[in-house]
Amino acid sequence: MSDYFTETDAAALLRTLGVPIQSRTLANKRWAGTGPLFVKVGLRVRYRRADLEEYAAKMIGPPVRSTSDVTRARLIAE
């Protein structure tokens, strides 16, 4: 299997990694500059597996025990 994913396949992979996202949302995030890194292959957009996994890890964040721990966990992660 290739390490380069189409927009549809990238969204499917992100969903399996725990990030609920649709391909259209992925396109909007790419346009806004808030999505995962991507590469251009000619005129086509492709996503690399490593970049998608990194993006998923950032979106999910570290585990916490309570909502008051969320801020503390974000400060530690930064």
N, C-alpha and C positions, 0 to 999 in steps of 0.2 A: 504494500500500500504506500502511496506517495505521502510525503510529509507536507505537501502543499494542498490546501483545501479551497474549494469554491466557497462562495458566501453561504450557500445553502448547507453544504457539508460542515462548514465552520460553525454555523449556528447549532447544528445537530450535535457536534462534538461538545460545544460549550454546555448544551443542555445535559449531556451525559456526565459532565464534570460538575453539575449542580448550579449552573447559571441559566435561569429561565430567559431565553432570548430567541427572537425570531429573526430570520434573515433580513427582513426589511429594517428592523431596529438596528441590526448590525451595520447596515448600509448608512443609516442616519447617524450612527455613532462615528462611523468612518468619516463622514462629511464634516461632522462637528469636531473631530479630532479627539474624541473621548473613548474610542473603542480600542481593540487590540491592534498591535502593529500589523502591517500588511505589506505585500510586495506587488509590484506590477510586472506581469509577464506579457510583454507586448501591450495590448490594450486591456488585458484581463487582470482583475484583482484576485490575488491569492493570499491565503493566510497560512503561516507556518505553524506546525503543531506546537513547537516550543513557545511561540508567542501567545497562542491560544491558552495553553496551560498556565502561563504566567499571568495572563489577564484574569483567568478564572480564579487563581489563587488570590489575586488582589481584590476581586469582587466579593469573594466569600469572607475573607478576613479570618482572624484567629478565633479560636473557641473562647467563650466567656461563660461565667456561672450566673451572672445577673445583668440586668440592663445598666446598672451603675458601673459595671466593669467595662462596658463598651468603650467609653472615653479613655479609660486607662489603657486598654489593650491597643487602641489606635495610637496613643502616644508612644507606647513601647515599640510598636511596629515601625514607626517613623524614625 
